Amino acid sequence: MDIIYQGLVLMLAGMGIVYCFLSALIVVTKFSMKGISRFDSILPQSAPKKKPAAAQSGSDDENVALAIAVALQG
């Protein structure tokens, strides 16, 4: 019975340490987000550039038919 008690104490201690660590991690992350947003004006992130859509030559059915014809000839 003593071993079960020690196991429970060890489990609760481990879970408590993990809970405290994760809570501290959340607090540090929130403070760092506020600090980083303060300096965001120095190096602003540019919006990602959109690539122009490639012009499609024909419909999908025509492309499939062309691929089948090329495969049968080769």
Biopython code that builds the backbone (N, CA, C, O; Angstrom):
import numpy as np
from Bio.PDB.StructureBuilder import StructureBuilder

atoms = [
    (1, "MET", "N", (0.823, -1.193, 0.000)),
    (1, "MET", "CA", (0.000, 0.000, 0.000)),
    (1, "MET", "C", (0.868, 1.258, 0.000)),
    (1, "MET", "O", (0.474, 2.296, -0.531)),
    (2, "ASP", "N", (2.028, 1.152, 0.590)),
    (2, "ASP", "CA", (2.927, 2.289, 0.657)),
    (2, "ASP", "C", (3.448, 2.653, -0.737)),
    (2, "ASP", "O", (3.668, 3.827, -1.037)),
    (3, "ILE", "N", (3.642, 1.645, -1.578)),
    (3, "ILE", "CA", (4.144, 1.894, -2.928)),
    (3, "ILE", "C", (3.083, 2.626, -3.753)),
    (3, "ILE", "O", (3.418, 3.501, -4.551)),
    (4, "ILE", "N", (1.803, 2.275, -3.567)),
    (4, "ILE", "CA", (0.730, 2.954, -4.305)),
    (4, "ILE", "C", (0.661, 4.417, -3.883)),
    (4, "ILE", "O", (0.474, 5.297, -4.723)),
    (5, "TYR", "N", (0.810, 4.682, -2.586)),
    (5, "TYR", "CA", (0.792, 6.053, -2.086)),
    (5, "TYR", "C", (1.948, 6.849, -2.680)),
    (5, "TYR", "O", (1.760, 7.994, -3.090)),
    (6, "GLN", "N", (3.133, 6.264, -2.731)),
    (6, "GLN", "CA", (4.285, 6.948, -3.309)),
    (6, "GLN", "C", (4.071, 7.204, -4.803)),
    (6, "GLN", "O", (4.453, 8.252, -5.322)),
    (7, "GLY", "N", (3.470, 6.257, -5.473)),
    (7, "GLY", "CA", (3.181, 6.439, -6.889)),
    (7, "GLY", "C", (2.206, 7.582, -7.130)),
    (7, "GLY", "O", (2.391, 8.375, -8.054)),
    (8, "LEU", "N", (1.166, 7.670, -6.303)),
    (8, "LEU", "CA", (0.199, 8.756, -6.437)),
    (8, "LEU", "C", (0.838, 10.111, -6.145)),
    (8, "LEU", "O", (0.569, 11.088, -6.845)),
    (9, "VAL", "N", (1.679, 10.173, -5.119)),
    (9, "VAL", "CA", (2.368, 11.425, -4.797)),
    (9, "VAL", "C", (3.279, 11.837, -5.950)),
    (9, "VAL", "O", (3.319, 13.009, -6.327)),
    (10, "LEU", "N", (3.999, 10.886, -6.502)),
    (10, "LEU", "CA", (4.887, 11.174, -7.620)),
    (10, "LEU", "C", (4.090, 11.626, -8.842)),
    (10, "LEU", "O", (4.508, 12.542, -9.550)),
    (11, "MET", "N", (2.949, 10.993, -9.092)),
    (11, "MET", "CA", (2.111, 11.377, -10.216)),
    (11, "MET", "C", (1.574, 12.791, -10.041)),
    (11, "MET", "O", (1.611, 13.583, -10.983)),
    (12, "LEU", "N", (1.081, 13.117, -8.865)),
    (12, "LEU", "CA", (0.549, 14.449, -8.618)),
    (12, "LEU", "C", (1.652, 15.505, -8.689)),
    (12, "LEU", "O", (1.422, 16.600, -9.203)),
    (13, "ALA", "N", (2.830, 15.197, -8.187)),
    (13, "ALA", "CA", (3.941, 16.139, -8.260)),
    (13, "ALA", "C", (4.332, 16.382, -9.718)),
    (13, "ALA", "O", (4.574, 17.524, -10.111)),
    (14, "GLY", "N", (4.395, 15.339, -10.505)),
    (14, "GLY", "CA", (4.748, 15.479, -11.915)),
    (14, "GLY", "C", (3.708, 16.268, -12.675)),
    (14, "GLY", "O", (4.047, 17.132, -13.484)),
    (15, "MET", "N", (2.452, 15.982, -12.423)),
    (15, "MET", "CA", (1.387, 16.713, -13.112)),
    (15, "MET", "C", (1.373, 18.174, -12.681)),
    (15, "MET", "O", (1.093, 19.052, -13.497)),
    (16, "GLY", "N", (1.667, 18.446, -11.430)),
    (16, "GLY", "CA", (1.728, 19.828, -10.944)),
    (16, "GLY", "C", (2.863, 20.597, -11.594)),
    (16, "GLY", "O", (2.699, 21.760, -11.962)),
    (17, "ILE", "N", (4.014, 19.951, -11.738)),
    (17, "ILE", "CA", (5.152, 20.609, -12.388)),
    (17, "ILE", "C", (4.831, 20.906, -13.849)),
    (17, "ILE", "O", (5.140, 21.991, -14.343)),
    (18, "VAL", "N", (4.227, 19.971, -14.529)),
    (18, "VAL", "CA", (3.872, 20.182, -15.940)),
    (18, "VAL", "C", (2.844, 21.304, -16.056)),
    (18, "VAL", "O", (2.954, 22.143, -16.950)),
    (19, "TYR", "N", (1.855, 21.336, -15.180)),
    (19, "TYR", "CA", (0.839, 22.386, -15.206)),
    (19, "TYR", "C", (1.470, 23.753, -14.972)),
    (19, "TYR", "O", (1.142, 24.713, -15.669)),
    (20, "CYS", "N", (2.372, 23.852, -13.996)),
    (20, "CYS", "CA", (3.046, 25.127, -13.725)),
    (20, "CYS", "C", (3.900, 25.554, -14.921)),
    (20, "CYS", "O", (3.912, 26.733, -15.274)),
    (21, "PHE", "N", (4.602, 24.630, -15.537)),
    (21, "PHE", "CA", (5.435, 24.952, -16.690)),
    (21, "PHE", "C", (4.583, 25.454, -17.848)),
    (21, "PHE", "O", (4.930, 26.454, -18.477)),
    (22, "LEU", "N", (3.480, 24.783, -18.139)),
    (22, "LEU", "CA", (2.624, 25.207, -19.250)),
    (22, "LEU", "C", (1.961, 26.558, -18.966)),
    (22, "LEU", "O", (1.788, 27.370, -19.875)),
    (23, "SER", "N", (1.593, 26.796, -17.717)),
    (23, "SER", "CA", (1.029, 28.100, -17.360)),
    (23, "SER", "C", (2.060, 29.198, -17.550)),
    (23, "SER", "O", (1.743, 30.256, -18.094)),
    (24, "ALA", "N", (3.292, 28.961, -17.109)),
    (24, "ALA", "CA", (4.357, 29.945, -17.303)),
    (24, "ALA", "C", (4.627, 30.160, -18.783)),
    (24, "ALA", "O", (4.883, 31.289, -19.202)),
    (25, "LEU", "N", (4.576, 29.111, -19.574)),
    (25, "LEU", "CA", (4.800, 29.221, -21.016)),
    (25, "LEU", "C", (3.734, 30.100, -21.671)),
    (25, "LEU", "O", (4.049, 30.901, -22.552)),
    (26, "ILE", "N", (2.489, 29.959, -21.252)),
    (26, "ILE", "CA", (1.407, 30.781, -21.793)),
    (26, "ILE", "C", (1.617, 32.242, -21.430)),
    (26, "ILE", "O", (1.442, 33.122, -22.273)),
    (27, "VAL", "N", (1.989, 32.509, -20.186)),
    (27, "VAL", "CA", (2.205, 33.889, -19.743)),
    (27, "VAL", "C", (3.362, 34.517, -20.515)),
    (27, "VAL", "O", (3.244, 35.651, -20.981)),
    (28, "VAL", "N", (4.472, 33.805, -20.656)),
    (28, "VAL", "CA", (5.627, 34.332, -21.378)),
    (28, "VAL", "C", (5.277, 34.569, -22.842)),
    (28, "VAL", "O", (5.710, 35.566, -23.420)),
    (29, "THR", "N", (4.510, 33.681, -23.448)),
    (29, "THR", "CA", (4.116, 33.851, -24.843)),
    (29, "THR", "C", (3.253, 35.095, -25.026)),
    (29, "THR", "O", (3.438, 35.835, -25.991)),
    (30, "LYS", "N", (2.316, 35.336, -24.115)),
    (30, "LYS", "CA", (1.456, 36.519, -24.230)),
    (30, "LYS", "C", (2.257, 37.800, -24.072)),
    (30, "LYS", "O", (2.026, 38.764, -24.802)),
    (31, "PHE", "N", (3.201, 37.830, -23.127)),
    (31, "PHE", "CA", (4.031, 39.015, -22.961)),
    (31, "PHE", "C", (4.943, 39.234, -24.158)),
    (31, "PHE", "O", (5.166, 40.375, -24.561)),
    (32, "SER", "N", (5.470, 38.172, -24.727)),
    (32, "SER", "CA", (6.346, 38.338, -25.890)),
    (32, "SER", "C", (5.555, 38.809, -27.105)),
    (32, "SER", "O", (6.084, 39.560, -27.924)),
    (33, "MET", "N", (4.302, 38.387, -27.240)),
    (33, "MET", "CA", (3.479, 38.872, -28.344)),
    (33, "MET", "C", (3.259, 40.370, -28.232)),
    (33, "MET", "O", (3.287, 41.079, -29.238)),
    (34, "LYS", "N", (3.039, 40.862, -27.008)),
    (34, "LYS", "CA", (2.849, 42.300, -26.815)),
    (34, "LYS", "C", (4.151, 43.052, -27.104)),
    (34, "LYS", "O", (4.122, 44.140, -27.678)),
    (35, "GLY", "N", (5.272, 42.487, -26.717)),
    (35, "GLY", "CA", (6.554, 43.135, -26.963)),
    (35, "GLY", "C", (6.913, 43.153, -28.428)),
    (35, "GLY", "O", (7.451, 44.144, -28.920)),
    (36, "ILE", "N", (6.629, 42.090, -29.129)),
    (36, "ILE", "CA", (6.940, 42.024, -30.561)),
    (36, "ILE", "C", (6.044, 42.978, -31.340)),
    (36, "ILE", "O", (6.506, 43.616, -32.286)),
    (37, "SER", "N", (4.781, 43.089, -30.966)),
    (37, "SER", "CA", (3.883, 43.990, -31.683)),
    (37, "SER", "C", (4.309, 45.443, -31.510)),
    (37, "SER", "O", (3.999, 46.275, -32.363)),
    (38, "ARG", "N", (5.007, 45.766, -30.435)),
    (38, "ARG", "CA", (5.488, 47.126, -30.225)),
    (38, "ARG", "C", (6.553, 47.487, -31.258)),
    (38, "ARG", "O", (6.617, 48.632, -31.705)),
    (39, "PHE", "N", (7.389, 46.520, -31.641)),
    (39, "PHE", "CA", (8.466, 46.761, -32.587)),
    (39, "PHE", "C", (8.105, 46.349, -34.020)),
    (39, "PHE", "O", (8.981, 46.271, -34.882)),
    (40, "ASP", "N", (6.850, 46.094, -34.269)),
    (40, "ASP", "CA", (6.425, 45.656, -35.600)),
    (40, "ASP", "C", (6.542, 46.774, -36.629)),
    (40, "ASP", "O", (6.668, 46.502, -37.823)),
    (41, "SER", "N", (6.503, 48.015, -36.190)),
    (41, "SER", "CA", (6.591, 49.135, -37.134)),
    (41, "SER", "C", (7.998, 49.271, -37.716)),
    (41, "SER", "O", (8.164, 49.865, -38.782)),
    (42, "ILE", "N", (9.006, 48.734, -37.040)),
    (42, "ILE", "CA", (10.382, 48.831, -37.535)),
    (42, "ILE", "C", (10.575, 47.932, -38.749)),
    (42, "ILE", "O", (11.109, 48.368, -39.768)),
    (43, "LEU", "N", (10.151, 46.705, -38.645)),
    (43, "LEU", "CA", (10.275, 45.738, -39.737)),
    (43, "LEU", "C", (8.899, 45.158, -40.047)),
    (43, "LEU", "O", (8.600, 44.034, -39.642)),
    (44, "PRO", "N", (8.057, 45.906, -40.758)),
    (44, "PRO", "CA", (6.718, 45.376, -41.046)),
    (44, "PRO", "C", (6.796, 44.209, -42.017)),
    (44, "PRO", "O", (7.660, 44.159, -42.892)),
    (45, "GLN", "N", (5.896, 43.297, -41.847)),
    (45, "GLN", "CA", (5.838, 42.142, -42.737)),
    (45, "GLN", "C", (5.024, 42.524, -43.964)),
    (45, "GLN", "O", (3.905, 43.023, -43.855)),
    (46, "SER", "N", (5.601, 42.282, -45.123)),
    (46, "SER", "CA", (4.872, 42.583, -46.341)),
    (46, "SER", "C", (3.868, 41.469, -46.628)),
    (46, "SER", "O", (4.077, 40.311, -46.268)),
    (47, "ALA", "N", (2.801, 41.844, -47.271)),
    (47, "ALA", "CA", (1.787, 40.854, -47.620)),
    (47, "ALA", "C", (2.351, 39.911, -48.668)),
    (47, "ALA", "O", (3.093, 40.347, -49.548)),
    (48, "PRO", "N", (2.020, 38.647, -48.596)),
    (48, "PRO", "CA", (2.535, 37.711, -49.603)),
    (48, "PRO", "C", (2.022, 38.071, -50.989)),
    (48, "PRO", "O", (0.850, 38.398, -51.176)),
    (49, "LYS", "N", (2.925, 38.001, -51.945)),
    (49, "LYS", "CA", (2.558, 38.334, -53.311)),
    (49, "LYS", "C", (1.845, 37.158, -53.958)),
    (49, "LYS", "O", (2.275, 36.009, -53.854)),
    (50, "LYS", "N", (0.758, 37.471, -54.620)),
    (50, "LYS", "CA", (-0.002, 36.420, -55.294)),
    (50, "LYS", "C", (0.583, 36.199, -56.673)),
    (50, "LYS", "O", (0.872, 37.149, -57.400)),
    (51, "LYS", "N", (0.754, 34.947, -57.020)),
    (51, "LYS", "CA", (1.239, 34.617, -58.353)),
    (51, "LYS", "C", (0.081, 34.733, -59.336)),
    (51, "LYS", "O", (-1.044, 34.344, -59.021)),
    (52, "PRO", "N", (0.350, 35.261, -60.513)),
    (52, "PRO", "CA", (-0.740, 35.350, -61.497)),
    (52, "PRO", "C", (-1.174, 33.954, -61.925)),
    (52, "PRO", "O", (-0.361, 33.044, -62.081)),
    (53, "ALA", "N", (-2.444, 33.823, -62.102)),
    (53, "ALA", "CA", (-2.995, 32.528, -62.502)),
    (53, "ALA", "C", (-2.526, 32.192, -63.913)),
    (53, "ALA", "O", (-2.557, 33.034, -64.811)),
    (54, "ALA", "N", (-2.098, 30.965, -64.088)),
    (54, "ALA", "CA", (-1.630, 30.533, -65.404)),
    (54, "ALA", "C", (-2.828, 30.407, -66.339)),
    (54, "ALA", "O", (-3.879, 29.883, -65.971)),
    (55, "ALA", "N", (-2.640, 30.893, -67.532)),
    (55, "ALA", "CA", (-3.710, 30.811, -68.523)),
    (55, "ALA", "C", (-3.854, 29.365, -68.979)),
    (55, "ALA", "O", (-2.876, 28.730, -69.373)),
    (56, "GLN", "N", (-5.056, 28.859, -68.923)),
    (56, "GLN", "CA", (-5.283, 27.480, -69.318)),
    (56, "GLN", "C", (-5.608, 27.444, -70.809)),
    (56, "GLN", "O", (-6.451, 28.189, -71.309)),
    (57, "SER", "N", (-4.917, 26.564, -71.480)),
    (57, "SER", "CA", (-5.177, 26.411, -72.915)),
    (57, "SER", "C", (-6.091, 25.218, -73.114)),
    (57, "SER", "O", (-5.625, 24.089, -73.264)),
    (58, "GLY", "N", (-7.377, 25.463, -73.116)),
    (58, "GLY", "CA", (-8.326, 24.382, -73.317)),
    (58, "GLY", "C", (-8.930, 23.918, -72.002)),
    (58, "GLY", "O", (-8.503, 24.315, -70.918)),
    (59, "SER", "N", (-9.920, 23.080, -72.132)),
    (59, "SER", "CA", (-10.589, 22.569, -70.944)),
    (59, "SER", "C", (-9.868, 21.331, -70.428)),
    (59, "SER", "O", (-8.926, 20.840, -71.050)),
    (60, "ASP", "N", (-10.311, 20.852, -69.318)),
    (60, "ASP", "CA", (-9.712, 19.653, -68.730)),
    (60, "ASP", "C", (-9.925, 18.429, -69.620)),
    (60, "ASP", "O", (-9.050, 17.570, -69.724)),
    (61, "ASP", "N", (-11.085, 18.357, -70.254)),
    (61, "ASP", "CA", (-11.352, 17.214, -71.129)),
    (61, "ASP", "C", (-10.383, 17.175, -72.309)),
    (61, "ASP", "O", (-9.926, 16.106, -72.715)),
    (62, "GLU", "N", (-10.080, 18.329, -72.844)),
    (62, "GLU", "CA", (-9.138, 18.379, -73.962)),
    (62, "GLU", "C", (-7.733, 17.986, -73.509)),
    (62, "GLU", "O", (-7.010, 17.301, -74.232)),
    (63, "ASN", "N", (-7.352, 18.422, -72.309)),
    (63, "ASN", "CA", (-6.032, 18.059, -71.785)),
    (63, "ASN", "C", (-5.926, 16.561, -71.511)),
    (63, "ASN", "O", (-4.881, 15.956, -71.751)),
    (64, "VAL", "N", (-7.002, 15.964, -71.011)),
    (64, "VAL", "CA", (-7.003, 14.519, -70.748)),
    (64, "VAL", "C", (-6.919, 13.761, -72.058)),
    (64, "VAL", "O", (-6.178, 12.783, -72.159)),
    (65, "ALA", "N", (-7.662, 14.194, -73.060)),
    (65, "ALA", "CA", (-7.631, 13.527, -74.365)),
    (65, "ALA", "C", (-6.248, 13.634, -74.993)),
    (65, "ALA", "O", (-5.770, 12.684, -75.613)),
    (66, "LEU", "N", (-5.601, 14.795, -74.835)),
    (66, "LEU", "CA", (-4.257, 14.980, -75.369)),
    (66, "LEU", "C", (-3.272, 14.069, -74.647)),
    (66, "LEU", "O", (-2.399, 13.483, -75.287)),
    (67, "ALA", "N", (-3.393, 13.938, -73.344)),
    (67, "ALA", "CA", (-2.500, 13.076, -72.579)),
    (67, "ALA", "C", (-2.680, 11.613, -72.970)),
    (67, "ALA", "O", (-1.700, 10.872, -73.048)),
    (68, "ILE", "N", (-3.910, 11.188, -73.216)),
    (68, "ILE", "CA", (-4.168, 9.808, -73.620)),
    (68, "ILE", "C", (-3.577, 9.551, -75.005)),
    (68, "ILE", "O", (-2.990, 8.497, -75.251)),
    (69, "ALA", "N", (-3.736, 10.521, -75.906)),
    (69, "ALA", "CA", (-3.204, 10.353, -77.260)),
    (69, "ALA", "C", (-1.689, 10.261, -77.240)),
    (69, "ALA", "O", (-1.114, 9.444, -77.959)),
    (70, "VAL", "N", (-1.043, 11.063, -76.450)),
    (70, "VAL", "CA", (0.422, 11.025, -76.348)),
    (70, "VAL", "C", (0.870, 9.716, -75.736)),
    (70, "VAL", "O", (1.864, 9.134, -76.168)),
    (71, "ALA", "N", (0.146, 9.249, -74.735)),
    (71, "ALA", "CA", (0.526, 7.977, -74.084)),
    (71, "ALA", "C", (0.366, 6.788, -75.024)),
    (71, "ALA", "O", (1.175, 5.861, -74.989)),
    (72, "LEU", "N", (-0.671, 6.804, -75.865)),
    (72, "LEU", "CA", (-0.874, 5.683, -76.795)),
    (72, "LEU", "C", (0.135, 5.677, -77.923)),
    (72, "LEU", "O", (0.449, 4.612, -78.454)),
    (73, "GLN", "N", (0.651, 6.827, -78.304)),
    (73, "GLN", "CA", (1.632, 6.879, -79.376)),
    (73, "GLN", "C", (3.032, 6.525, -78.894)),
    (73, "GLN", "O", (3.840, 6.030, -79.680)),
    (74, "GLY", "N", (3.333, 6.761, -77.647)),
    (74, "GLY", "CA", (4.688, 6.565, -77.153)),
    (74, "GLY", "C", (4.841, 5.288, -76.516)),
    (74, "GLY", "O", (5.928, 4.961, -76.041)),
]
sb = StructureBuilder()
sb.init_structure("model")
sb.init_model(0)
sb.init_chain("A")
sb.init_seg("    ")
for serial, (resi, resn, name, xyz) in enumerate(atoms, 1):
    if name == "N":
        sb.init_residue(resn, " ", resi, " ")
    sb.init_atom(name, np.array(xyz, "f"), 0.0, 1.0, " ", f" {name:<3s}", serial, name[0])
structure = sb.get_structure()
